[in-house]
Amino acid sequence: MRIKPLLKRILGKKIIRIYHYLQAWFWCMVYRWPAKDFYVIGVTGTKGKTTTCHLINAVLKADGKKTGLLSTIGFEIAGNYTANSLRLTTPTPRFLNKFFSDCKKAGCSHIVLEISSHAIDQRRILGIPVKAAVFTNLSHDHLDYHQTLTLYKETKKRLWLENEVELSVICKDDNLWSEFLRLPADRKILYGIENITSEEGVVAKKVQLFEQGSRFTIICQEGQVPIELKLPGKFNILNALAAFAVGWGLGIDFQTIKKGLESVDLVPGRMERVPLKNGLNVIIDYAHNPDSLKKVYEAIKPSVRGRLIAVLGACGNRDRSKRPIMGALAGSFADIVIITNEDPYDEDPQKIIDEVASGVRRGDKNKKLGENFFKIISRREAILKALSLATPSDLVLITGKGAEDSIVWAGGRKTPWSDKKVVEELAEKLINK
C-alpha cells in the first residue's frame, strides 16, 4: 500500500497542510531565509515551464547577471550545472533553502525557479519572495492530485496571491489569460502569437517554422527585433516570447535579449534530436500529457518525409483518464504506434499499457495490433522495435521521459535509465549487426 495516501486518510488534509507549513518554515529558519536576498523569477503552468526557465536564464546571463536556475531537468549556480535526478520539478524546502544559500555564496543576484502546482499547494516555496511571475498555460494534468481543473487553476493563482509580484507575464494565447491578468502585480505584460497585438504586449510576427528551429520577429510597443531560434516548434516561440517579456520587463535591451535567446541550442529532453551514425532520425521529448503530446505531434508531423513512429507510455499513480486520450493522439498522428512502459510506480505496467492502447484505434481505425500498432512492455525492446522498423526517411519520436535518468517502480525503487543513451546503444548495435 502507498504510504502517502494512507497518511492523508489517517491524519486528514488539515494536519498534512500544517505539517507542510511547519516543514517549510523550519528549513527557512535553519538557512536564515536565504531567498530574501534575490530577485526571484517564478515560472508556472502546465507546459513549457522548463524551456522558458532555461531561456530566461540565458537572457539574464547575456545581460551579465550571475544567476541560479532550478528546473525539472537541472540546477545551475553561477554557471555550474547539475542534472536534476530528484524526480521533482520544485524540490523540498530543505533542498530549496540550501540551493538559495549556495547561490548566495556564489554571488548570484537573480534566480529562475520552475514552480509546480504541487510545490505551491504544499508550501515548498514558503519564504521565497517571487518578484516576477510567469504563466505559460493550463491544461489537463495532475488531476489525480487536484481532482478538478478548477482546483488546479486556483492553486496556480496562489503564486500571485501569496507574493508581492512586481512583474507579471501572461500568455494571451491561453484561454485563462484574463483570469491570470487580473491577479495583483505592479506591471503586467501579455505575450502570444494568435490572439494579441503589439499594442497589447509582446507578439511574434513573420513566423517561419523549420525542422530544427524557427525564424520570427518579436514586436512590442517599444520596437521590434528579429529572432532565429534553434528550438523547433511553435510552442517554443511562445516560450521565447515569455523570456523576452521578462527581459523587457527587467529593462534589458532588445539586442541583449536576442543574444540570450539565440544562444540556447538545446534543452535536454525537450524536442531533443539524437544524432546517429546510421542516419536514423530520432527525437526524445518529455511530453507526458494530452496537450503537450498533441503540440509535439503537430510540430513534428509536417517535416516527416516518411513515417512517424511513436513510442510512448504513461506514468503510474497519476491521472488515468488521460491515458486513452494519449493513445488516441498517437493513433491519429503516427503511422506506427508502440505503447510501452514508462514509470509504473505502484501500478501494473501491463495495465497502464493496455489503458493507453485502448485509445489508439479511436485515433485511427486502421491501426492493427501486430502490424502498425504494438504493445511492448520492455521500454528497451520497444525502442529497438522502433529503430528496427525505421528508415532514414522516417522519424522515431520517443515521449514521456525526456532527460530523466531512471525508471521508477513499486515502492519508489529506481533503476537507471536514459532514453538517449539507450537509443545510441541500440543504434550502434544495429549498425554492427
C-alpha positions as CSV (number, residue, x, y, z in Angstrom):
1,M,0.0,0.0,0.0
2,R,1.2,3.5,-0.8
3,I,2.3,5.4,2.4
4,K,1.3,9.0,1.4
5,P,-2.4,8.3,0.6
6,L,-2.6,6.2,3.8
7,L,-1.2,9.1,5.9
8,K,-3.6,11.5,4.3
9,R,-6.5,9.4,5.2
10,I,-5.4,8.9,8.7
11,L,-4.2,12.4,9.5
12,G,-6.5,14.4,7.3
13,K,-5.8,17.3,4.9
14,K,-5.6,19.9,7.6
15,I,-2.9,18.2,9.6
16,I,-0.9,17.5,6.4
17,R,-1.1,21.2,5.4
18,I,0.1,22.2,8.9
19,Y,3.0,19.7,8.5
20,H,4.0,21.2,5.1
21,Y,3.9,24.7,6.5
22,L,6.0,23.9,9.6
23,Q,8.5,21.9,7.5
24,A,9.0,24.8,5.1
25,W,9.2,27.4,7.9
26,F,11.7,25.2,9.8
27,W,14.2,25.0,6.8
28,C,13.8,28.7,6.2
29,M,14.9,29.3,9.8
30,V,17.8,26.8,9.6
31,Y,19.2,28.5,6.5
32,R,18.2,32.0,7.7
33,W,15.7,32.8,5.0
34,P,18.3,32.9,2.2
35,A,15.8,33.6,-0.7
36,K,15.1,37.1,0.5
37,D,18.3,38.4,-1.0
38,F,17.5,37.6,-4.6
39,Y,15.3,38.7,-7.5
40,V,13.3,35.5,-8.0
41,I,11.5,34.8,-11.2
42,G,8.9,32.0,-10.9
43,V,7.5,30.2,-13.9
44,T,4.4,28.2,-13.6
45,G,1.9,26.5,-16.0
46,T,1.2,23.0,-17.4
47,K,3.6,23.1,-20.3
48,G,6.7,25.0,-21.4
49,K,7.9,25.8,-17.9
50,T,11.3,24.1,-18.2
51,T,12.3,25.6,-21.6
52,T,11.0,29.0,-20.6
53,C,13.2,28.9,-17.5
54,H,16.3,28.0,-19.5
55,L,15.6,30.8,-22.0
56,I,15.1,33.4,-19.2
57,N,18.3,32.2,-17.6
58,A,20.1,32.7,-20.9
59,V,18.7,36.2,-21.3
60,L,19.9,37.1,-17.8
61,K,23.3,35.7,-18.4
62,A,23.6,37.6,-21.7
63,D,23.0,40.7,-19.6
64,G,25.9,39.9,-17.4
65,K,23.9,38.8,-14.4
66,K,25.1,35.9,-12.2
67,T,22.2,33.5,-11.9
68,G,20.8,30.5,-10.3
69,L,18.4,28.1,-12.2
70,L,16.2,25.4,-10.8
71,S,14.1,23.3,-13.2
72,T,12.7,19.9,-13.8
73,I,15.9,18.8,-15.7
74,G,18.7,20.6,-13.8
75,F,20.1,23.1,-11.4
76,E,22.6,25.8,-12.2
77,I,24.5,28.0,-9.8
78,A,26.7,30.7,-11.3
79,G,27.3,28.7,-14.5
80,N,27.8,25.3,-12.8
81,Y,25.2,22.9,-14.0
82,T,23.9,19.6,-12.4
83,A,21.2,17.3,-13.7
84,N,18.1,17.0,-11.6
85,S,17.7,13.4,-10.6
86,L,15.2,14.1,-7.8
87,R,12.0,13.5,-9.9
88,L,10.6,16.7,-8.6
89,T,10.0,19.9,-10.6
90,T,10.3,22.0,-7.5
91,P,12.2,20.2,-4.7
92,T,11.6,20.0,-0.9
93,P,12.0,23.1,1.3
94,R,15.3,21.7,2.7
95,F,16.7,21.4,-0.8
96,L,15.4,24.8,-1.9
97,N,16.8,26.7,1.1
98,K,20.2,25.0,0.6
99,F,20.1,25.9,-3.1
100,F,19.4,29.5,-2.3
101,S,22.1,29.5,0.4
102,D,24.6,28.1,-2.2
103,C,23.5,30.8,-4.7
104,K,24.2,33.4,-2.1
105,K,27.7,32.1,-1.5
106,A,28.3,32.1,-5.3
107,G,27.3,35.7,-5.6
108,C,24.1,35.2,-7.7
109,S,21.7,38.1,-7.9
110,H,18.8,36.5,-9.9
111,I,17.1,33.1,-9.5
112,V,14.9,31.4,-12.2
113,L,12.6,28.9,-10.5
114,E,10.3,26.4,-12.1
115,I,7.3,26.1,-9.9
116,S,4.8,23.2,-9.9
117,S,1.3,23.3,-8.5
118,H,2.3,20.6,-6.0
119,A,5.0,23.0,-4.7
120,I,2.6,25.8,-4.3
121,D,-0.1,23.6,-2.6
122,Q,2.5,22.0,-0.2
123,R,4.1,25.3,0.7
124,R,7.5,24.3,-0.5
125,I,8.1,27.8,-1.7
126,L,7.3,29.5,1.6
127,G,9.9,32.1,2.3
128,I,10.8,32.6,-1.4
129,P,9.6,36.0,-2.4
130,V,8.7,35.7,-6.1
131,K,9.1,39.1,-7.7
132,A,8.4,38.2,-11.3
133,A,5.7,35.5,-12.1
134,V,5.2,33.9,-15.5
135,F,2.1,31.9,-16.5
136,T,2.6,29.8,-19.6
137,N,-0.7,27.9,-20.0
138,L,-3.1,25.5,-18.2
139,S,-4.4,22.2,-19.5
140,H,-5.4,18.6,-18.4
141,D,-2.8,17.3,-16.0
142,H,-2.3,16.5,-12.3
143,L,-6.0,15.8,-11.7
144,D,-5.0,12.8,-9.7
145,Y,-3.8,15.3,-7.1
146,H,-6.0,18.3,-7.6
147,Q,-9.2,16.4,-8.5
148,T,-10.6,19.1,-10.8
149,L,-9.2,21.6,-13.3
150,T,-10.7,24.4,-11.3
151,L,-8.7,23.5,-8.2
152,Y,-5.6,23.0,-10.3
153,K,-6.1,26.6,-11.7
154,E,-6.8,28.1,-8.3
155,T,-3.6,26.5,-6.9
156,K,-1.6,28.1,-9.7
157,K,-3.1,31.5,-8.9
158,R,-1.7,31.4,-5.4
159,L,1.8,32.1,-6.8
160,W,0.5,35.7,-7.4
161,L,-1.8,35.9,-4.4
162,E,0.8,34.8,-1.9
163,N,3.6,37.0,-3.2
164,E,4.1,40.7,-3.8
165,V,4.6,40.3,-7.5
166,E,6.3,43.2,-9.3
167,L,6.2,41.8,-12.9
168,S,3.5,39.5,-14.2
169,V,4.0,37.9,-17.6
170,I,0.9,36.1,-19.0
171,C,0.3,34.1,-22.2
172,K,-2.7,35.6,-24.0
173,D,-3.0,32.5,-26.3
174,D,-4.2,30.5,-23.3
175,N,-8.0,30.6,-22.6
176,L,-7.5,31.5,-19.0
177,W,-5.3,34.6,-19.7
178,S,-7.8,37.1,-18.4
179,E,-8.1,35.4,-15.1
180,F,-4.4,35.5,-14.5
181,L,-4.1,39.0,-15.8
182,R,-6.4,40.2,-13.0
183,L,-4.1,38.9,-10.4
184,P,-2.2,41.6,-8.5
185,A,1.2,42.8,-9.9
186,D,2.9,46.2,-10.3
187,R,3.4,45.7,-14.0
188,K,1.7,43.2,-16.4
189,I,2.9,42.1,-19.8
190,L,1.0,39.9,-22.2
191,Y,2.6,37.7,-24.9
192,G,1.4,35.5,-27.7
193,I,1.1,34.6,-31.3
194,E,-2.5,34.1,-32.2
195,N,-4.7,36.5,-30.1
196,I,-2.6,39.6,-29.4
197,T,-1.4,42.8,-31.0
198,S,1.8,44.7,-30.3
199,E,-0.2,47.4,-28.6
200,E,-1.3,44.8,-26.0
201,G,2.1,43.2,-25.3
202,V,4.7,41.0,-26.9
203,V,3.9,39.3,-30.2
204,A,5.6,37.1,-32.8
205,K,5.2,38.0,-36.5
206,K,6.6,36.8,-39.8
207,V,6.8,33.3,-38.3
208,Q,8.8,30.7,-40.3
209,L,9.0,27.2,-38.9
210,F,11.8,24.8,-39.8
211,E,12.7,21.3,-38.9
212,Q,15.3,22.3,-36.3
213,G,14.2,25.8,-35.3
214,S,12.3,28.9,-36.4
215,R,12.6,32.5,-37.5
216,F,10.3,35.3,-36.4
217,T,10.2,38.9,-35.4
218,I,9.2,40.0,-31.9
219,I,7.2,43.2,-31.8
220,C,6.1,45.3,-28.9
221,Q,5.3,49.0,-28.2
222,E,9.0,49.9,-27.8
223,G,10.2,48.3,-31.1
224,Q,11.0,45.0,-32.8
225,V,13.8,42.5,-33.1
226,P,14.3,39.5,-35.5
227,I,15.0,36.2,-33.8
228,E,16.5,33.0,-35.1
229,L,15.6,30.3,-32.5
230,K,17.3,27.0,-32.5
231,L,14.5,25.2,-30.7
232,P,11.8,23.7,-33.1
233,G,8.0,24.1,-32.8
234,K,5.5,26.9,-32.4
235,F,5.3,26.3,-28.7
236,N,9.0,27.1,-28.3
237,I,8.3,30.5,-30.0
238,L,5.8,31.1,-27.1
239,N,8.4,30.1,-24.6
240,A,10.9,32.6,-26.2
241,L,8.2,35.3,-26.1
242,A,7.8,34.7,-22.4
243,A,11.5,35.0,-21.8
244,F,11.6,38.2,-24.0
245,A,8.8,39.7,-21.9
246,V,10.7,39.0,-18.7
247,G,13.8,40.6,-20.1
248,W,11.9,43.6,-21.4
249,G,10.2,44.0,-18.0
250,L,13.6,44.0,-16.3
251,G,14.8,46.7,-18.6
252,I,17.2,44.6,-20.6
253,D,17.9,45.9,-24.1
254,F,16.5,44.1,-27.1
255,Q,19.8,43.1,-28.7
256,T,20.9,41.5,-25.4
257,I,17.7,39.6,-25.1
258,K,18.1,38.4,-28.7
259,K,21.7,37.3,-27.9
260,G,20.4,35.3,-24.9
261,L,17.5,33.6,-26.8
262,E,19.7,32.7,-29.8
263,S,22.4,31.2,-27.6
264,V,20.1,28.3,-26.5
265,D,20.6,25.4,-28.9
266,L,19.3,22.6,-26.7
267,V,17.2,22.0,-23.7
268,P,17.9,18.3,-22.7
269,G,14.9,16.0,-23.2
270,R,12.8,18.7,-24.9
271,M,12.4,18.1,-28.6
272,E,16.0,16.8,-28.5
273,R,17.4,15.2,-31.6
274,V,19.7,12.2,-31.1
275,P,22.5,12.2,-33.8
276,L,23.0,8.6,-35.0
277,K,25.7,7.2,-37.3
278,N,23.1,5.1,-39.2
279,G,21.2,8.2,-40.4
280,L,18.0,7.4,-38.5
281,N,16.0,10.4,-37.2
282,V,15.2,10.2,-33.5
283,I,13.7,12.8,-31.2
284,I,13.1,12.4,-27.5
285,D,10.7,14.6,-25.6
286,Y,9.2,14.9,-22.1
287,A,5.6,15.2,-23.4
288,H,3.5,13.3,-20.9
289,N,0.0,14.7,-21.1
290,P,-2.5,15.0,-23.9
291,D,-2.0,18.7,-24.7
292,S,1.8,18.6,-24.7
293,L,1.8,15.4,-26.8
294,K,-0.6,17.0,-29.3
295,K,1.7,20.0,-29.6
296,V,4.8,17.9,-30.2
297,Y,3.0,15.8,-32.9
298,E,1.7,18.9,-34.6
299,A,5.2,20.4,-34.6
300,I,6.9,17.3,-36.0
301,K,4.4,15.7,-38.4
302,P,4.7,18.3,-41.3
303,S,8.5,17.8,-41.6
304,V,8.5,14.0,-41.6
305,R,9.3,12.7,-45.1
306,G,8.4,9.1,-44.4
307,R,6.6,7.6,-41.5
308,L,6.2,8.9,-37.9
309,I,6.9,6.1,-35.5
310,A,5.7,7.0,-32.0
311,V,6.9,5.3,-28.8
312,L,5.0,6.3,-25.7
313,G,3.5,5.2,-22.4
314,A,2.0,6.8,-19.3
315,C,3.1,7.3,-15.7
316,G,1.7,5.2,-12.9
317,N,-0.1,6.6,-9.8
318,R,-1.2,9.5,-12.0
319,D,-4.5,10.6,-13.6
320,R,-5.7,7.6,-15.5
321,S,-8.3,9.5,-17.6
322,K,-5.6,10.9,-19.9
323,R,-4.2,7.5,-20.9
324,P,-6.6,6.6,-23.7
325,I,-6.6,10.2,-24.9
326,M,-2.8,10.0,-25.4
327,G,-3.3,6.7,-27.2
328,A,-5.8,8.2,-29.5
329,L,-3.5,11.1,-30.3
330,A,-0.7,8.7,-31.1
331,G,-3.1,6.7,-33.3
332,S,-4.2,9.8,-35.1
333,F,-0.8,11.4,-35.8
334,A,1.7,8.4,-36.0
335,D,1.9,5.9,-38.8
336,I,3.3,3.3,-36.4
337,V,2.4,3.3,-32.6
338,I,4.4,1.4,-30.0
339,I,3.0,1.5,-26.4
340,T,5.5,0.7,-23.7
341,N,6.4,1.1,-20.0
342,E,7.3,4.5,-18.6
343,D,7.3,4.9,-14.8
344,P,4.8,2.4,-13.4
345,Y,5.3,3.2,-9.7
346,D,2.9,1.0,-7.8
347,E,0.7,0.1,-10.8
348,D,0.9,-2.9,-13.0
349,P,2.9,-1.8,-16.1
350,Q,0.8,-4.0,-18.4
351,K,-2.4,-2.5,-17.2
352,I,-1.1,1.0,-17.9
353,I,0.0,0.0,-21.4
354,D,-3.5,-1.6,-22.0
355,E,-5.2,1.7,-20.9
356,V,-3.1,3.8,-23.2
357,A,-3.5,1.3,-26.0
358,S,-7.3,1.3,-25.6
359,G,-7.4,4.7,-27.3
360,V,-5.1,4.0,-30.3
361,R,-7.9,2.8,-32.6
362,R,-10.1,5.7,-31.6
363,G,-7.5,7.9,-33.3
364,D,-7.2,5.6,-36.4
365,K,-9.4,2.6,-37.0
366,N,-6.8,1.3,-39.5
367,K,-4.3,0.6,-36.7
368,K,-3.9,-3.2,-36.4
369,L,-2.1,-4.8,-33.4
370,G,1.0,-6.6,-34.7
371,E,1.2,-4.7,-37.9
372,N,1.3,-0.9,-37.3
373,F,0.5,-0.9,-33.6
374,F,2.5,-2.8,-30.9
375,K,2.3,-3.2,-27.1
376,I,5.8,-4.0,-25.8
377,I,6.3,-3.9,-22.0
378,S,10.1,-3.5,-22.1
379,R,11.0,0.1,-23.0
380,R,14.3,-1.1,-24.3
381,E,12.6,-3.6,-26.6
382,A,10.1,-1.0,-27.7
383,I,12.8,1.4,-28.7
384,L,14.6,-1.4,-30.5
385,K,11.4,-2.3,-32.4
386,A,11.0,1.4,-33.5
387,L,14.7,1.6,-34.6
388,S,14.4,-1.7,-36.5
389,L,11.3,-0.6,-38.4
390,A,12.7,2.9,-39.2
391,T,14.3,4.0,-42.4
392,P,16.3,7.3,-42.9
393,S,13.2,9.0,-44.2
394,D,11.2,8.1,-41.1
395,L,11.2,9.8,-37.7
396,V,11.1,8.0,-34.4
397,L,9.6,10.1,-31.6
398,I,10.0,8.8,-28.1
399,T,8.0,10.6,-25.5
400,G,7.2,10.6,-21.8
401,K,10.6,10.6,-20.1
402,G,12.8,13.2,-21.8
403,A,16.0,13.7,-19.9
404,E,15.0,11.6,-16.9
405,D,17.7,9.3,-15.6
406,S,15.7,6.4,-14.1
407,I,12.5,4.3,-14.2
408,V,10.5,4.3,-11.0
409,W,8.9,1.1,-9.9
410,A,6.7,0.0,-6.9
411,G,7.7,1.5,-3.6
412,G,9.8,4.2,-5.2
413,R,12.5,1.8,-6.4
414,K,14.5,3.3,-9.2
415,T,16.6,1.7,-11.9
416,P,19.0,3.7,-14.1
417,W,17.6,4.7,-17.4
418,S,18.2,7.2,-20.2
419,D,16.2,7.2,-23.4
420,K,19.0,9.0,-25.2
421,K,21.7,6.6,-24.1
422,V,19.5,3.5,-24.9
423,V,18.8,4.9,-28.4
424,E,22.6,5.5,-29.0
425,E,23.4,2.0,-27.7
426,L,20.8,0.2,-29.7
427,A,21.5,2.1,-32.9
428,E,25.2,1.2,-32.6
429,K,24.2,-2.5,-32.2
430,L,22.0,-2.3,-35.3
431,I,25.0,-0.9,-37.3
432,N,27.3,-3.7,-36.2
433,K,24.7,-6.4,-36.7
